[in-house]
Amino acid sequence: MFRSQYILLFLSLFFSINVSVFAGILKVEGTVYEVPDKIVGCNIVVHKNGVPAAYSKSDNQGLFSLNLELGASYMLEFSRKGYVSKKININTSDAPKEESYNMKNIAVDLFREQTAKDFSILNRPIAKIIYNVQQNAFVYDMTYNAKIQDKVQELWFEVRSFREQRDKAYKKAWMKAELHFKMQDYQTARPYYILCLEQREMALKPKERIAFIDGLGNKQVSEIPEIEVTEQSVSRQEEVITRGNKIITKRHIQKGDKTIGYHSVEHKNGQKYYFRRNIPISYNTWLQQTTEN
């Protein structure tokens, strides 16, 4: 029972096979996920007999479709920036070339990169699929799959724990974003939706909300109020640190006897976010409140 659930959760590779009308072809169709979201623009490289032979991408629904000629061994490699690649080996060498097959509903679940985790086991194929003469069908190589599952079991539990924490952070940011959105406080809501995407990059709902807010234009988006300007002396301390693929700038603004903490987070992909006491703010607010006059 546990093994069947584990295969379902980790490999996420399910398919049905039907004879098709195009002779000598194995048509492979499926979806790429970071559960529960579909991954758009996943790179798919098809290696034929050890040589790169074709290239594709998942579409805006995370779907992909490949036609593999029978009589060869294939390695399908799924990759996207920020995620750990996965590979599937499909050997079509023994399949009759006068027939064709359609492999549907393959689901590939990619894991988010984490610097502290050892993902080297995923340099191997996560599954092998072979042609079974008796069934006249493509089936899992269960001997190989049983061995690889034993090796990745501990990794899967770590990934599951990471996703549970990620989903909690996503839910917290989403609830705050929706609260401000319903109050039509779009300027405050927008950074929280961005925080949602920090946790689940492929989530659709935050992207839809951000697109809606951006479509309103500046006239309907109110700025966060500036902090009160006083006659007290103002000083600023700045610290810049690198953490993984992020550059974090911390600024401590002292106004009289009060100190307010700000920080910005810049990602290698160019995105940058700003915070005051860990609450998202706009760039204009960051600039106005942390720049010495």
N, C-alpha and C positions, 0 to 999 in steps of 0.2 A: 504494500500500500504506500509506504513512504517512498520507495523507489519510483513508483509511477507518478506520485505528486512531484518528486524532485525533477524527473524528466520534464514534466509539464512546466515547472517554474524556471528551470535553468536553461535547458536547450531551446524551449519554445519553438520547436520545429515540428509542425504538423502538416501532413499533406495527404491528398487522395490522388490516385493515379488512374487515368482513363486512356484508352487507345484513341489517338487522334488521326486526322486525315493526312497529315504531312509525314511522309515516310522518312525514316532516318533521323528524326529530331526528338530531343527531349526538351519540352517547353517547361521552364521553371518560373513559377509565379509566387509572389509572397509580399510580406510587409516587414519593414524594419521599425523597431520600437526602442524607446527607453521607457519601459512600462511605468505609467499607463499611456504615455504619449507616443505618437507616431513621429519618426525621424524623417524630416524632409531633407533632400539633398545628400543622402548617404552615398558615398562613393563605393562602387562595386566594380572590382577588377576580376575578370575571368582569366585564370591561368589554364592554358590547354597544354597538357603534357609538359608542364613546367615552364612554359613560355607565356607571357601576357598576350592574350589574343583578342580581348574585347573589354570595353569599358562602358559603364552605365551609371545612372543615378536613380535613387528613389524619387518619386514625384511628390507633388504637394499633399498627397495623402499617405506618403510613406511607402507606396506600392512600387514593385519592380517586376519586370518580365524579361526572361532570357531564353534564347533558343540555343541549345547545345547539340552539336552534331554527335551522333552515336559513334562509337569506336575509339574513344579517347578517355583520358583521365583529366578531371577538372578540379581546380581549387577555386572556390568562390570566396573572395576576401571583401568583407564589409567594413568600411572605415569612415570616420568623420572626425574633424578636429574637436578635441575635447573628450573623445570617447576611445575606449580600448577596442581595437579591431578584433573581429571574429572571422573564422574560416570554416568552410564546409567543403569536404572532399566528396566528389561524385564521380564514380568510375562507371563509364558507359561501355567499356571495351567488350564486354561479353553479351551485350544486348543485340538481338537480331536487327540488322540494319534495314530490313524491309518493313519494320514496324516503327511506330513512334509512340511517345508517351507524354502525358501532361501531368506535371507535378504541381499541384495547387496548394495554396494556403500555408506556405512556409512562413514562419514567423521568427525573425532574428532579433533577439533582445540584446542591445549593446549596453555596456556598463560605462558609467562616467569615470574618467581618469581621476585617480587619487594618488598623490605623491607617496603616501605611506604604505600603499598596498602593492603586493607583488602579483602582477598579472602575467608573469612569464609563461604560465601553463597555457595561456590562450594563444601562444605562438603556434601551438598545435591545432589541428582541426578540432572543433568542438563536436563534430559528428562526421561519420563516414556513411555514405549511401552506396550500395552496390546493387547489381542486377541479380535477381534470384531466378534461376532457370525453371525450377518447379512451379513457381507462382507466375512466371512471365511478368515480373513486376520489379520495380526498384524498392528495396527495403533497407532498413538500418543494418549496418554491421554491428550486431549486438555485442559481440566480443570486444570490439574496440570501444564502443560507447560505454560499456560497463566499466572498463578501466579508466576512461577519461572522467567519468562521473565521480568515481571514488576520489580522484585527485583534485577535482574542483569543488567538492562538497563544502570544505571549509571556506573557500573563497566566496561561494554563493551565500553562506550565512553572513559573512562580513558585508557583502553588497546589500543584502536584504536589510540589515541593521542600518546601514547608511541611508537607504531609501526611506526607511521609517522616520529617521530624523529629518531628512529632506522634506518629506511630506508634511511633517508637523510645522516646519518653518514656512513652507509654502502656504499652508492653511492659515497660519497666523497673519502673514502679509496680505493674503487675499481678503480676509475678513476686514482688516483695517482699510484696504483699498476700497472695498465695496461700501463700507460705512461712509467714507468721504465722497465716493461717487454718487451715492443716493442723495447726499446733501448738496450735490452739484459743486462740491469743492474739488474741482478737477485737478488743480495744480498740486494739491496735497495727495490726491489719489494716485496720480501718475507714477511718482517714484515708488510707491508700494507695489504697483503692478510690475515695475521693473525689478523689484526685489523678488517677486514671484518668478520671473524669468531667470533670475540668478539661481533659483532652486531647480526649476524645471524649464529648461531652455526651449523645449518644443511645445509647451502648453499653449493651446490656442486661445483660450478665453482672455488671458492678460493681453495678448497681442491685439485681440479685437477691441478691448477697452482702450488701449493706447492709441490705436488707429482712430477710434471715435473721438477721443480727446484732442488728438492732433488735428482732426478734421474740423473742430470747432473754431480754430483760429484764436488769436490772442484776445479778441474782444470779449469772449465768454469765459476765459480762464483767468481767475483772480490770482494775484501773487500772494505769497505768504507774507504777512506783515513783518516789517523790519523790527529789530529790537530797538528799544528806546535809546536815544542818544542823550548822554548826560555830559556834564562838565568834568566828570572824573577822568583821570589820566587813563590812557589805553595802551596796553603793550601786548605783543604777540610773540609766542614761541612756536617754532615749527620743527617737525621731525618727519623724515621721509624714510620708509622702510620697504623692503621687498619681501613679499610672502607668496611663494609659488609663482604663479603667472600674474600676480597683482602688484601694483605699486600703490602703497598707502601713504597718504600725506596727512599728518596729524597737526592741527593748529590749536593752541590753547590761548584764548583771548581773555586777558585780565582787564576788567573794568573796575577800578577801585579795589574793593575787597572781594569781588566776585570773579570766578574763573569759569569760562564756558568752553567746553570741548567740542571741536569740529574735526571731521576727517573726510577725505575724499578717497575713492577707490577707483584706480584706473586699470583696466584689463588690457592684455596684449592685443585684443581685437579692436582696441580704440575706444570702447565704451567707458564712460566715466560717470560716477555717481557721487553725490554730496550728502553729508549728514551733519546735523546739529544735535548733540546729545543723543546720537544713534537714531534720530528721526530724520527721514529723507527730506531734503530741501532742494530748491532749484539752484542752478549755477549762479544766477543773478543774486540770490540771497547769500550764497557762499561768498561771492566776490564782495558784496557790500558789507557783510558783517565780519569778514576776516582780513580785510585789507586795511593796513594802517593809513590813516589820512595824513 
